[in-house]
Amino acid sequence: MPGSSFGQSFRVTTAGESHGPAQVVIIDGCPPGIPLTVDDLRHDLGRRRPGQSRLVTARQESDEPEILSGVFEDVTTGTPIAILIRNQDQRSRDYEALRDLYRPGHADQTYDAKYGRGDHRGGGRSSARETVARVAAGAVARKLIMRAFNGVVLGYVESVGGIVASIDDPAAVTIEQVEQLPDRSPNVVRCPDHGSAAEMASLIESVRLDQDSIGGVGVVVAKNVPAGLGEPVFDKIKADLAKALFSIPAVMGVEYGLGFECARKRGSECNDPFIGETDGSDQVRIRTRGNRHGGILGGISSGMPIVLRVAVKPTSSLPREQETVTRAGAPAVVSVHGRHDPCLLPRFVPIAEAMTAIVLADHWLRWRGQCGDSI
């Protein structure tokens, strides 16, 4: 299917359907010599995995990765890396009653309009099940950017419905705050403001009991990104990050830095003054006093943390009845009884991190190919 590949120098191609035998990703362009094992993939795959708490889909998938090529003796060879993740808990019977119905909020109608046919079993390629392959590729990208410039990508849930976390500095959030509560139990919502996380969990549970779903906002922060990544004019790093995040199912909006807030401000309230810093040597590091620009100026990374906010819509699959039509256009009522997330945000976080890491890996390799081997 055209459109199943992303990136130029670090190119990711996925294949697989929600209820098919497996998901596959091929990563082309990864440099040789990077240590890589299945253990490097398991961590993020486990964070995306269904069935990890009562707040997500009950589908049970081990998401155990199999590295088929591109790695020898636990080191990348420079040849294409192929990773297979088998589907193990498909329940296609749950979707048989939906064969001739268009589910509101889903891609059934648009797939029919494009291809003249579709896969009613969980949505086929339009299902978020496909993102497991992206998370595997993102784990490889993480290894690359850590090795290249000590790059770190971390996401978290900022809001669910009307509950908004209080986060003073997105770049100061730690993985421990996102993944664990103070008593070291799992932070199932992945909100680093633990008071708000408890409120979010209660809201998601109440929505689930009401046979409904709810959306929210996720934040992704990339730290230690060197200044100079991004290509004028059409391949700005902000444009590729937006495309990467918009390609994730259920994403309805992407902004960086001040984002839409800048539309209500003056220029003097948006600009970040430049300052020079020294570390005791003769080297002067240029940075900005604030980070209202979100780490990107002119579509090129500034050296400040890249801060992205992503709006995620409520899950479209609802057990409550919704009005629709059949493929023939006749009025009908649909109720979706498969296993679905009442809120997508907790599992969205590792997916957004993966796509951000893939963009950074791609642009670093492109920079290296054009400008040299060190920054």
SEDRENZA-224430 format. One record per residue (C-alpha): z, x, y. Coordinates in nm, 2 decimals, decimal comma, always signed. Layout:
<rs>
+--------+--------+--------+
:     zz :     xx :     yy :
+--------+--------+--------+
:      Z :      X :      Y :
...
+--------+--------+--------+
</rs>
This chain:
<rs>
+--------+--------+--------+
:     zz :     xx :     yy :
+--------+--------+--------+
:  +0,00 :  +0,00 :  +0,00 :
:  -0,09 :  +0,15 :  +0,34 :
:  +0,21 :  +0,20 :  +0,55 :
:  +0,44 :  +0,33 :  +0,27 :
:  +0,45 :  +0,68 :  +0,41 :
:  +0,64 :  +0,82 :  +0,71 :
:  +0,64 :  +1,15 :  +0,89 :
:  +0,40 :  +1,44 :  +0,94 :
:  +0,55 :  +1,78 :  +0,84 :
:  +0,83 :  +1,62 :  +0,64 :
:  +0,65 :  +1,33 :  +0,48 :
:  +0,82 :  +1,06 :  +0,28 :
:  +0,64 :  +0,80 :  +0,06 :
:  +0,82 :  +0,52 :  -0,13 :
:  +0,71 :  +0,29 :  -0,40 :
:  +0,88 :  +0,01 :  -0,60 :
:  +0,98 :  -0,36 :  -0,58 :
:  +1,31 :  -0,53 :  -0,57 :
:  +1,28 :  -0,66 :  -0,93 :
:  +1,04 :  -0,39 :  -1,07 :
:  +1,15 :  -0,12 :  -1,31 :
:  +1,24 :  +0,15 :  -1,05 :
:  +1,22 :  +0,28 :  -0,70 :
:  +1,04 :  +0,61 :  -0,64 :
:  +1,02 :  +0,85 :  -0,34 :
:  +0,80 :  +1,15 :  -0,29 :
:  +0,90 :  +1,40 :  -0,03 :
:  +0,62 :  +1,64 :  +0,08 :
:  +0,67 :  +1,93 :  +0,32 :
:  +1,03 :  +2,03 :  +0,23 :
:  +1,06 :  +2,41 :  +0,26 :
:  +1,15 :  +2,62 :  -0,04 :
:  +1,49 :  +2,77 :  -0,10 :
:  +1,72 :  +2,48 :  -0,01 :
:  +1,99 :  +2,42 :  -0,27 :
:  +1,95 :  +2,06 :  -0,41 :
:  +2,11 :  +1,88 :  -0,70 :
:  +2,16 :  +1,52 :  -0,80 :
:  +2,51 :  +1,55 :  -0,67 :
:  +2,37 :  +1,60 :  -0,32 :
:  +2,20 :  +1,26 :  -0,35 :
:  +2,48 :  +1,07 :  -0,52 :
:  +2,71 :  +1,06 :  -0,21 :
:  +2,49 :  +0,86 :  +0,02 :
:  +2,34 :  +0,66 :  -0,26 :
:  +2,69 :  +0,55 :  -0,34 :
:  +2,75 :  +0,45 :  +0,02 :
:  +2,44 :  +0,23 :  +0,01 :
:  +2,50 :  +0,10 :  -0,34 :
:  +2,54 :  -0,28 :  -0,39 :
:  +2,85 :  -0,42 :  -0,55 :
:  +3,09 :  -0,17 :  -0,37 :
:  +3,31 :  -0,44 :  -0,22 :
:  +3,36 :  -0,82 :  -0,18 :
:  +3,18 :  -0,80 :  +0,15 :
:  +2,84 :  -0,70 :  +0,00 :
:  +2,60 :  -0,83 :  -0,26 :
:  +2,74 :  -0,85 :  -0,61 :
:  +2,43 :  -0,70 :  -0,77 :
:  +2,54 :  -0,40 :  -0,98 :
:  +2,32 :  -0,09 :  -0,96 :
:  +2,44 :  +0,26 :  -1,05 :
:  +2,16 :  +0,40 :  -0,84 :
:  +2,17 :  +0,72 :  -1,04 :
:  +1,89 :  +0,95 :  -0,91 :
:  +1,65 :  +1,15 :  -1,13 :
:  +1,48 :  +1,45 :  -0,97 :
:  +1,14 :  +1,47 :  -1,14 :
:  +0,98 :  +1,76 :  -0,95 :
:  +1,00 :  +2,00 :  -0,66 :
:  +1,34 :  +2,15 :  -0,76 :
:  +1,39 :  +2,44 :  -1,01 :
:  +1,72 :  +2,59 :  -1,09 :
:  +1,89 :  +2,37 :  -0,83 :
:  +1,67 :  +2,50 :  -0,54 :
:  +1,37 :  +2,34 :  -0,38 :
:  +1,04 :  +2,51 :  -0,46 :
:  +0,83 :  +2,39 :  -0,16 :
:  +0,62 :  +2,16 :  -0,38 :
:  +0,65 :  +1,78 :  -0,35 :
:  +1,00 :  +1,64 :  -0,45 :
:  +0,98 :  +1,33 :  -0,66 :
:  +1,30 :  +1,12 :  -0,71 :
:  +1,33 :  +0,82 :  -0,94 :
:  +1,60 :  +0,55 :  -0,92 :
:  +1,59 :  +0,28 :  -1,18 :
:  +1,66 :  -0,08 :  -1,12 :
:  +1,91 :  -0,20 :  -1,38 :
:  +2,05 :  -0,54 :  -1,27 :
:  +1,76 :  -0,76 :  -1,17 :
:  +1,81 :  -1,13 :  -1,22 :
:  +1,46 :  -1,26 :  -1,16 :
:  +1,55 :  -1,61 :  -1,30 :
:  +1,75 :  -1,66 :  -0,98 :
:  +1,42 :  -1,67 :  -0,78 :
:  +1,21 :  -1,89 :  -1,01 :
:  +1,27 :  -2,21 :  -0,81 :
:  +1,15 :  -2,02 :  -0,50 :
:  +0,80 :  -1,94 :  -0,64 :
:  +0,62 :  -2,19 :  -0,42 :
:  +0,87 :  -2,21 :  -0,12 :
:  +0,88 :  -2,01 :  +0,20 :
:  +1,23 :  -1,88 :  +0,27 :
:  +1,32 :  -1,90 :  +0,64 :
:  +1,36 :  -1,55 :  +0,79 :
:  +1,18 :  -1,38 :  +0,50 :
:  +0,84 :  -1,22 :  +0,47 :
:  +0,70 :  -1,48 :  +0,21 :
:  +0,47 :  -1,65 :  +0,46 :
:  +0,35 :  -1,33 :  +0,62 :
:  +0,28 :  -1,16 :  +0,29 :
:  +0,07 :  -1,46 :  +0,19 :
:  -0,11 :  -1,44 :  +0,52 :
:  -0,18 :  -1,07 :  +0,47 :
:  -0,24 :  -1,04 :  +0,09 :
:  -0,30 :  -1,39 :  -0,03 :
:  -0,01 :  -1,34 :  -0,28 :
:  +0,34 :  -1,22 :  -0,29 :
:  +0,64 :  -1,13 :  -0,52 :
:  +0,89 :  -1,42 :  -0,50 :
:  +1,15 :  -1,21 :  -0,71 :
:  +1,37 :  -1,09 :  -0,43 :
:  +1,08 :  -1,03 :  -0,19 :
:  +0,91 :  -0,74 :  -0,37 :
:  +0,84 :  -0,46 :  -0,12 :
:  +1,00 :  -0,64 :  +0,17 :
:  +1,34 :  -0,63 :  +0,00 :
:  +1,60 :  -0,40 :  +0,13 :
:  +1,62 :  -0,27 :  -0,23 :
:  +1,34 :  -0,04 :  -0,13 :
:  +1,57 :  +0,15 :  +0,11 :
:  +1,75 :  +0,32 :  -0,18 :
:  +1,45 :  +0,55 :  -0,19 :
:  +1,48 :  +0,63 :  +0,18 :
:  +1,85 :  +0,72 :  +0,14 :
:  +1,76 :  +0,96 :  -0,14 :
:  +1,50 :  +1,12 :  +0,09 :
:  +1,75 :  +1,12 :  +0,38 :
:  +1,99 :  +1,32 :  +0,16 :
:  +1,73 :  +1,59 :  +0,13 :
:  +1,66 :  +1,58 :  +0,51 :
:  +2,03 :  +1,62 :  +0,57 :
:  +2,04 :  +1,94 :  +0,37 :
:  +1,74 :  +2,07 :  +0,57 :
:  +1,88 :  +2,00 :  +0,92 :
:  +2,22 :  +2,13 :  +0,83 :
:  +2,06 :  +2,45 :  +0,71 :
:  +1,82 :  +2,47 :  +1,01 :
:  +2,05 :  +2,39 :  +1,30 :
:  +2,38 :  +2,27 :  +1,16 :
:  +2,26 :  +1,92 :  +1,23 :
:  +2,49 :  +1,63 :  +1,14 :
:  +2,40 :  +1,26 :  +1,14 :
:  +2,68 :  +0,99 :  +1,13 :
:  +2,66 :  +0,61 :  +1,17 :
:  +2,92 :  +0,34 :  +1,20 :
:  +2,95 :  -0,03 :  +1,27 :
:  +3,01 :  -0,11 :  +1,63 :
:  +3,02 :  -0,49 :  +1,62 :
:  +3,00 :  -0,79 :  +1,38 :
:  +2,93 :  -1,12 :  +1,55 :
:  +3,15 :  -1,13 :  +1,86 :
:  +3,39 :  -0,86 :  +1,74 :
:  +3,32 :  -0,53 :  +1,92 :
:  +3,49 :  -0,20 :  +1,84 :
:  +3,65 :  +0,01 :  +2,11 :
:  +3,49 :  +0,35 :  +2,08 :
:  +3,53 :  +0,59 :  +2,38 :
:  +3,31 :  +0,87 :  +2,25 :
:  +3,05 :  +0,80 :  +1,97 :
:  +3,01 :  +1,17 :  +1,92 :
:  +3,38 :  +1,21 :  +1,84 :
:  +3,38 :  +0,97 :  +1,55 :
:  +3,44 :  +1,13 :  +1,21 :
:  +3,32 :  +1,05 :  +0,86 :
:  +3,69 :  +1,00 :  +0,76 :
:  +3,73 :  +0,73 :  +1,03 :
:  +3,42 :  +0,56 :  +0,91 :
:  +3,48 :  +0,57 :  +0,53 :
:  +3,86 :  +0,54 :  +0,51 :
:  +4,15 :  +0,34 :  +0,66 :
:  +4,47 :  +0,52 :  +0,76 :
:  +4,62 :  +0,45 :  +0,41 :
:  +4,31 :  +0,63 :  +0,26 :
:  +4,18 :  +0,30 :  +0,11 :
:  +3,81 :  +0,24 :  +0,16 :
:  +3,70 :  +0,12 :  +0,50 :
:  +3,46 :  -0,15 :  +0,36 :
:  +3,32 :  -0,25 :  +0,70 :
:  +3,26 :  +0,12 :  +0,81 :
:  +3,40 :  +0,05 :  +1,16 :
:  +3,60 :  +0,35 :  +1,29 :
:  +3,82 :  +0,12 :  +1,51 :
:  +4,04 :  +0,01 :  +1,22 :
:  +4,20 :  -0,28 :  +1,40 :
:  +3,85 :  -0,42 :  +1,47 :
:  +3,75 :  -0,34 :  +1,12 :
:  +4,01 :  -0,57 :  +0,98 :
:  +3,90 :  -0,85 :  +1,21 :
:  +3,54 :  -0,79 :  +1,11 :
:  +3,63 :  -0,81 :  +0,74 :
:  +3,80 :  -1,14 :  +0,79 :
:  +3,50 :  -1,28 :  +0,98 :
:  +3,25 :  -1,17 :  +0,71 :
:  +3,47 :  -1,33 :  +0,44 :
:  +3,49 :  -1,66 :  +0,63 :
:  +3,12 :  -1,66 :  +0,69 :
:  +3,06 :  -1,59 :  +0,32 :
:  +3,28 :  -1,89 :  +0,22 :
:  +3,09 :  -2,10 :  +0,47 :
:  +2,77 :  -2,01 :  +0,28 :
:  +2,63 :  -1,83 :  +0,58 :
:  +2,58 :  -1,48 :  +0,71 :
:  +2,63 :  -1,28 :  +1,03 :
:  +2,48 :  -0,98 :  +1,21 :
:  +2,60 :  -0,71 :  +1,43 :
:  +2,53 :  -0,37 :  +1,58 :
:  +2,53 :  -0,03 :  +1,42 :
:  +2,55 :  +0,31 :  +1,60 :
:  +2,39 :  +0,64 :  +1,48 :
:  +2,49 :  +0,97 :  +1,63 :
:  +2,30 :  +1,30 :  +1,57 :
:  +2,50 :  +1,61 :  +1,67 :
:  +2,41 :  +1,98 :  +1,72 :
:  +2,04 :  +1,88 :  +1,77 :
:  +1,88 :  +2,17 :  +1,96 :
:  +1,69 :  +2,10 :  +2,28 :
:  +1,32 :  +2,09 :  +2,25 :
:  +1,25 :  +1,86 :  +1,95 :
:  +0,98 :  +1,59 :  +2,02 :
:  +0,61 :  +1,58 :  +2,10 :
:  +0,47 :  +1,44 :  +2,43 :
:  +0,31 :  +1,19 :  +2,47 :
:  +0,28 :  +0,95 :  +2,18 :
:  +0,51 :  +1,13 :  +1,93 :
:  +0,82 :  +1,14 :  +2,15 :
:  +1,13 :  +1,17 :  +1,94 :
:  +1,26 :  +0,85 :  +2,08 :
:  +0,94 :  +0,67 :  +1,97 :
:  +0,96 :  +0,81 :  +1,61 :
:  +1,33 :  +0,73 :  +1,59 :
:  +1,26 :  +0,37 :  +1,70 :
:  +0,98 :  +0,34 :  +1,45 :
:  +1,20 :  +0,48 :  +1,18 :
:  +1,48 :  +0,24 :  +1,25 :
:  +1,26 :  -0,06 :  +1,31 :
:  +1,10 :  +0,00 :  +0,97 :
:  +1,44 :  -0,09 :  +0,81 :
:  +1,45 :  -0,46 :  +0,71 :
:  +1,66 :  -0,69 :  +0,94 :
:  +1,65 :  -0,45 :  +1,24 :
:  +1,58 :  -0,65 :  +1,56 :
:  +1,64 :  -0,40 :  +1,83 :
:  +1,69 :  -0,02 :  +1,90 :
:  +1,81 :  +0,15 :  +2,21 :
:  +1,94 :  +0,50 :  +2,30 :
:  +2,19 :  +0,62 :  +2,56 :
:  +2,25 :  +0,34 :  +2,82 :
:  +1,96 :  +0,14 :  +2,66 :
:  +1,92 :  -0,20 :  +2,82 :
:  +2,22 :  -0,15 :  +3,04 :
:  +2,01 :  +0,08 :  +3,26 :
:  +1,81 :  -0,23 :  +3,38 :
:  +2,13 :  -0,34 :  +3,57 :
:  +2,20 :  -0,01 :  +3,73 :
:  +2,07 :  +0,22 :  +4,00 :
:  +1,91 :  +0,55 :  +3,94 :
:  +2,22 :  +0,73 :  +4,07 :
:  +2,42 :  +0,55 :  +3,80 :
:  +2,18 :  +0,64 :  +3,52 :
:  +2,11 :  +1,01 :  +3,58 :
:  +2,33 :  +1,28 :  +3,42 :
:  +2,39 :  +1,59 :  +3,64 :
:  +2,30 :  +1,92 :  +3,48 :
:  +2,56 :  +2,19 :  +3,45 :
:  +2,56 :  +2,55 :  +3,31 :
:  +2,82 :  +2,67 :  +3,06 :
:  +2,89 :  +3,01 :  +2,92 :
:  +3,07 :  +3,11 :  +2,60 :
:  +3,19 :  +3,45 :  +2,71 :
:  +2,85 :  +3,62 :  +2,66 :
:  +2,56 :  +3,66 :  +2,90 :
:  +2,40 :  +3,34 :  +2,76 :
:  +2,41 :  +3,03 :  +2,97 :
:  +2,39 :  +2,69 :  +2,80 :
:  +2,24 :  +2,41 :  +3,00 :
:  +2,39 :  +2,07 :  +2,93 :
:  +2,47 :  +1,75 :  +3,12 :
:  +2,80 :  +1,63 :  +3,26 :
:  +2,76 :  +1,29 :  +3,09 :
:  +2,52 :  +1,15 :  +2,82 :
:  +2,38 :  +0,83 :  +2,96 :
:  +2,04 :  +0,96 :  +2,86 :
:  +2,15 :  +0,95 :  +2,49 :
:  +2,03 :  +1,31 :  +2,42 :
:  +1,67 :  +1,25 :  +2,50 :
:  +1,48 :  +1,33 :  +2,82 :
:  +1,10 :  +1,28 :  +2,85 :
:  +1,09 :  +1,20 :  +2,48 :
:  +1,23 :  +1,55 :  +2,39 :
:  +1,58 :  +1,63 :  +2,27 :
:  +1,81 :  +1,77 :  +2,55 :
:  +2,07 :  +1,94 :  +2,33 :
:  +2,32 :  +1,66 :  +2,39 :
:  +2,42 :  +1,43 :  +2,10 :
:  +2,15 :  +1,17 :  +2,03 :
:  +2,32 :  +0,83 :  +2,04 :
:  +2,13 :  +0,52 :  +1,90 :
:  +2,23 :  +0,16 :  +1,88 :
:  +2,07 :  -0,08 :  +1,64 :
:  +2,08 :  -0,46 :  +1,63 :
:  +2,08 :  -0,60 :  +1,28 :
:  +2,02 :  -0,97 :  +1,22 :
:  +2,22 :  -1,19 :  +0,98 :
:  +2,10 :  -1,19 :  +0,62 :
:  +1,82 :  -1,45 :  +0,58 :
:  +1,90 :  -1,55 :  +0,22 :
:  +2,16 :  -1,83 :  +0,24 :
:  +2,30 :  -2,06 :  -0,03 :
:  +2,32 :  -2,35 :  +0,21 :
:  +2,01 :  -2,57 :  +0,24 :
:  +1,75 :  -2,49 :  +0,50 :
:  +1,43 :  -2,68 :  +0,60 :
:  +1,10 :  -2,52 :  +0,50 :
:  +0,76 :  -2,59 :  +0,35 :
:  +0,58 :  -2,52 :  +0,03 :
:  +0,29 :  -2,28 :  +0,01 :
:  +0,07 :  -2,60 :  +0,04 :
:  +0,25 :  -2,69 :  +0,36 :
:  +0,45 :  -2,98 :  +0,23 :
:  +0,80 :  -3,03 :  +0,37 :
:  +1,08 :  -2,90 :  +0,15 :
:  +1,44 :  -2,78 :  +0,14 :
:  +1,54 :  -2,44 :  +0,01 :
:  +1,87 :  -2,29 :  -0,10 :
:  +1,87 :  -1,93 :  -0,21 :
:  +2,12 :  -1,87 :  -0,49 :
:  +2,07 :  -1,50 :  -0,56 :
:  +2,32 :  -1,23 :  -0,48 :
:  +2,31 :  -1,13 :  -0,12 :
:  +2,51 :  -0,96 :  +0,15 :
:  +2,69 :  -1,19 :  +0,39 :
:  +2,66 :  -0,91 :  +0,64 :
:  +2,42 :  -0,62 :  +0,62 :
:  +2,60 :  -0,38 :  +0,85 :
:  +2,83 :  -0,19 :  +0,60 :
:  +2,53 :  -0,09 :  +0,38 :
:  +2,30 :  -0,05 :  +0,67 :
:  +2,49 :  +0,25 :  +0,80 :
:  +2,37 :  +0,51 :  +0,54 :
:  +2,02 :  +0,37 :  +0,56 :
:  +2,00 :  +0,42 :  +0,94 :
:  +2,15 :  +0,77 :  +0,89 :
:  +1,89 :  +0,86 :  +0,64 :
:  +1,60 :  +0,75 :  +0,86 :
:  +1,74 :  +0,94 :  +1,16 :
:  +1,78 :  +1,26 :  +0,95 :
:  +1,42 :  +1,22 :  +0,82 :
:  +1,29 :  +1,21 :  +1,18 :
:  +1,50 :  +1,51 :  +1,28 :
:  +1,38 :  +1,71 :  +0,98 :
:  +1,02 :  +1,62 :  +1,05 :
:  +1,04 :  +1,72 :  +1,42 :
:  +1,22 :  +2,04 :  +1,35 :
:  +0,94 :  +2,15 :  +1,11 :
:  +0,68 :  +2,04 :  +1,36 :
:  +0,85 :  +2,25 :  +1,63 :
:  +0,88 :  +2,55 :  +1,40 :
:  +0,51 :  +2,53 :  +1,32 :
:  +0,41 :  +2,52 :  +1,68 :
:  +0,67 :  +2,73 :  +1,86 :
:  +0,83 :  +2,97 :  +1,62 :
:  +1,10 :  +3,01 :  +1,36 :
:  +1,42 :  +3,01 :  +1,58 :
:  +1,56 :  +2,80 :  +1,86 :
+--------+--------+--------+
</rs>
